[in-house]
Every structure is written in C-alpha cells, then in structure tokens.
Amino acid sequence: MATAMASSLSLGLSSLSLAPKPVDGPATARPLSFSASSLRGSALSLSASASRQRAEASFVCKAAYADTEGEQEESEEDIRAGYEALYGKPFGVVKDSKSFSASDEDDEEAPARRQRRGARTGGDSDNSSEGGSGGGGRGGRRGLQASDGMSERVLQVRRVTKVVKGGKQLSFRAVVVVGDRGGQVGVGVGKAKEVSTAVQKAVKDARRHMVRVPMTKYRTFPHRSDGHFGAAAVMLRPAATGTGVIAGGAVRVVLELAGLENALGKSLGSPNPLNNARAVLDAVSKMKQFKEVSEERNIPMEVLWQ
C-alpha cells in the first residue's frame, strides 16, 4: 500500500512541474531575471573602473604640474610686450625713465610745446591748468581761480522763456559769486541767449558790486548779524576756532569765497539762491569791527570787550 501511494505522489508532482513547455506558436520574449550575486558583481566592476580612471587623471595632473614647476613666471615687461603686440600701446601711459628710453628727448621738447600751447590758448599753461586763462577762467559750476586771484563759482543757471507776439524767446540767467578769499565778495546776475555769455555778464556784475567782509584774526565774524533781501532772511553768527563753515546753499558759497573759516549761517526765509546770497551781503554790510565802533563812540576797546 505504501508503494502505491508513493507512485501516485510521483505522478502528481510530474504533472505539476514548473519547467517551461514548448509552444508551437512564435517565440515570445521572457522577462529578464537578475540575481543578487550578479548585481553585486557588476557594481564592484563599475567602482573598480571609476577608481582606475581617477587614478589615471591624478597621475596626468601631477605630471603636468611637475613639467611647469621648472618654468619661470612671466615678468611685467613680457606681459606688457605681449599686450602691445596684440592690442597696441595703452592709452595714457605715464612715461618714466625705466620703461622709456626717449624720455630725455621728450623733456627737452616739453617747454617749447607748452609755450606753443599757451600761445594758442591766449595764456600761460600754468594758468590754463588751474582753470584761469586770458578769458576769465571759467570752465564749470565748481569754483575756479582767475588770473587776478579771484575765485568764481556759479550758483544757478536758469532758463527763462519770454512770451512775445511772435512766439517765445528763450534765454538764460546765471547767478555767480566772486571772491578773493581774503575779505572781498560779490554777487552778480547775467542774462543772455547763451549760458557762457550769461556767466560772463554775471562775473562782470559781481566784480562791480564787491563788498568788504569784516573778519577777526580767527577768520570769523566780529559779532552776530541778520540780513534780509526780499522774502529771504539770513542769520550769521561767529564761531570758535576749528568749527568750520556750517551753512548750506548760497550762504555757504558766499562765506567760503569771502575767506571765512569759522562761521555759522542759516537761511530762514525764501529758498531762492539769489535772494539768499544778497541777504548775506546785507548782513555782512551791517557788521563793524570793534576798532571802528570805539572810534565812532569815543570808547576805549577795553570797555567794549567788557
């Protein structure tokens, strides 16, 4: 009986075999199957190849570095020569005796060249470099010094349009402050159809209306004063040594060109630069030195100082 049961069990297992059976139709693709051991082997082979490539790259870099160690760095002269060969000489190169051998010849010709340039411009080259030539020495809005020692600064340039029967007439108005930084200052106004002509007229007007500014030996005001012009009001106060000029706008420009080094100024009224500048001149014209007051009142200086 046992043998019969064993034979039936073997027959059942043979019928349930997992082996693939041949198919009469066309061959079909079977899904690929990978084992853990095969995947582990491929990963190890890839890592080995990557490490070998890294070792080869590092060897090549070390060899290149070893070749360049014996070479010397390029000097500045070689770099400059290479740059000039590619792009030409750079603009504005400063000539010195080390890099240029023809500097002695240039130095010999420099005085004659400056003299010819001065003859063309109508003044000395030194004055033209400072902004002052034979024409008055104006070249911008910043303060420039003319040939006679007067400093000029343009406060304002405004465009003025006048409506007439045939249309509109365009002109410019310039406000200029002129001073010698030694106690004299003036404010002028000029109008013209061109800005340069308006500035020239303003400079002439300022030179005709110069005012003397009283100052002490500490470059400050002898006493406080207030000035008015139109709707503008200006307050001026003396200051201690080292304070500097504390003011803004037109007030500061007038005080600086007058030569003051320690002063306080404040604009209290209209922001118009022209009115503020003339208000400063009004306040300065009211000031007097202690010596003048002592002579007018017949009072000794010691009494005034008390």
PETA-V240664 format. One record per pair of residues at least 12 apart in sequence whose C-alpha atoms are under 6 Angstrom apart, sorted by the first residue. I is the first residue (numbers start at 1). J is the second residue. D is the distance in Angstrom with one decimal. If there is no record, write none. Layout:
BEGIN
i = (I I)
j = (J J)
d = (D D)
END
This chain:
BEGIN
i = (122 131 132 132 132 141 150 150 151 151 151 152 152 153 153 154 154 155 155 156 156 157 157 158 158 159 159 160 171 171 172 172 172 173 173 174 174 174 174 175 175 176 176 179 179 181 181 181 182 183 183 183 183 184 184 184 184 185 185 185 186 186 186 186 187 188 188 188 189 190 213 219 219 220 220 220 220 221 224 224 225 226 227 227 227 227 228 229 229 231 232 232 232 232 233 233 234 234 234 235 235 236 236 237 238 239 239 243 244 244 245 245 245 246 247 250 250 251)
j = (134 144 145 146 147 154 179 180 178 179 180 177 178 176 177 175 176 175 176 174 175 173 174 172 173 171 172 172 192 193 191 192 193 190 191 189 190 198 199 188 189 188 202 257 258 257 258 259 259 212 213 258 259 211 212 213 258 210 211 258 206 209 210 211 206 202 205 206 202 202 284 260 261 238 260 262 263 238 236 237 283 283 279 280 282 283 279 275 279 270 269 270 275 276 268 269 266 267 268 265 266 264 265 264 263 262 263 262 261 262 261 262 263 264 265 273 277 277)
d = (5.8 5.8 5.9 4.5 5.6 5.1 5.4 4.5 5.6 5.3 5.8 5.8 4.6 5.7 5.4 6.0 4.4 5.3 5.4 5.7 5.1 5.6 4.4 5.6 5.2 5.9 4.5 5.5 5.6 4.3 5.6 5.5 5.8 5.7 4.5 5.7 5.3 5.7 5.5 5.9 4.7 5.4 5.7 4.8 5.5 4.9 4.6 3.7 5.0 5.7 4.9 5.0 5.8 5.6 4.8 6.0 5.5 5.3 5.5 5.2 4.8 5.6 4.2 5.9 4.6 4.7 4.6 3.8 4.3 4.0 5.9 5.1 5.4 5.5 5.8 5.1 5.6 4.8 5.8 4.5 5.6 5.0 4.9 5.9 5.0 3.9 4.7 5.8 4.8 5.5 4.4 4.5 5.7 5.6 5.1 4.8 5.7 4.6 5.8 5.7 5.2 5.7 4.6 5.0 5.1 5.3 4.9 5.3 5.2 4.3 5.8 5.2 4.9 5.0 4.8 5.4 5.5 5.9)
END
